[in-house]
Amino acid sequence: QVQLVESGGGLVQSGGSLRLSCTFYGTSFPLYNMGWYRQAPGRQRELVATISSGGSTNYADSLEGRFTISRDGVNNAMYLQMNILKPEDTAVYYCNAVKIGYLNNYWGQGTQVTVSS
């Protein structure tokens, strides 16, 4: 069984930065592809960024290079460094994990990010 716990959200002014963390509780972290998703009020959940078990990354085009996803195999964690934040980045950010070759899809409880203008 896998449990994902996000942290690092909060209130920040436009142009500021935040770093989100996702701690993976379970076994075989290196075998999981990981990702960050977000959901704003009244909108569908959308992809922010993914990082494969091998470290390959993928980002939503709309981010314009402002975010960086990374993973730490020692601490079983994933991070999202968010820079030059905009009010439209306001959302609940969710951590996701999918084991290679399996359909099991795990989600964290989410962490709120609010960017004030």
Sequence and secondary structure as in RCSB ss.txt:
>XXXX:A:sequence
QVQLVESGGGLVQSGGSLRLSCTFYGTSFPLYNMGWYRQAPGRQRELVATISSGGSTNYADSLEGRFTISRDGVN
NAMYLQMNILKPEDTAVYYCNAVKIGYLNNYWGQGTQVTVSS
>XXXX:A:secstr
  EEEEE  EEEETT  EEEEEEEESS GGGEEEEEEEE TTS  EEEEEE TT  EEE GGGTT EEEEEETTT
TEEEEEE S  GGG EEEEEEEEETT   EEE   EEEEEE 
